[in-house]
Amino acid sequence: MLKSLAHKAHQHIVLAADPPPNGDVPNPKKEAPGALTEKVDTVLGLLAWVGTAAGVAGVLITGAMMAISMRRGEGSEHMGRLGMVLGGCVLVASAGPVVTFVFS
């Protein structure tokens, strides 16, 4: 009983090591289709623009908060926040070159 179940299961399962029935091994192209490339470039461009805008807004907001706090005499506590915002700006600006360096 168990042997016949295993035999039936083996008949219906295609293993990764089994060659294709017609003998042709697929060889995909290394380039993505043109339509997909255009859409991905558009999305990445929008994300880069949004990241840059968020970085500029973050610096402006942190600067405004520092200016308001300086009037009260509490300006030094925002330096850590400004460092985080500037670190995020550097990360957004260097994301493309870093990925290109790692994957090429």
Residue, then its C-alpha position, 0 to 999 in steps of 0.5 A: m500500500l505504502k509502496s504504491l502511494a509513493h510510486k503514484a506520488h513520484q509519477h505526479i511530482v516533477l523534480a527540479a533535477d528532472p530534465p524538461p520533457n522536450g529536452d530544451v533547458p530554458n535560458p532567460k534573458k538577462e535584461a528585463p522587458g522594456a515596459l517593466t524597466e520603464k515602470v520600475d524607473t518611474v517608481l524609483g524616481l518617485l521614491a527618490w524624489v519623495g525621499t529627498a523632499a522628506g529629507v529637506a522637510g526634516v531639516l527645515i522642521t528640525g531647524a525650526m524646532m531648534a530655533i524655537s527651543m533656543r529662545r527658551g534655552e533648550g537648543s542642544e537636545h535637537m542636535g541628535r534629531l538633526g543628526m538622524v535627519l542628515g543621516g537619512c538624507v545621506l542614505v537616500a542620496s547614496a542608495g543608488p550608488v551603493v546598490t550599483f557597487v554591491f550588485s555589479 
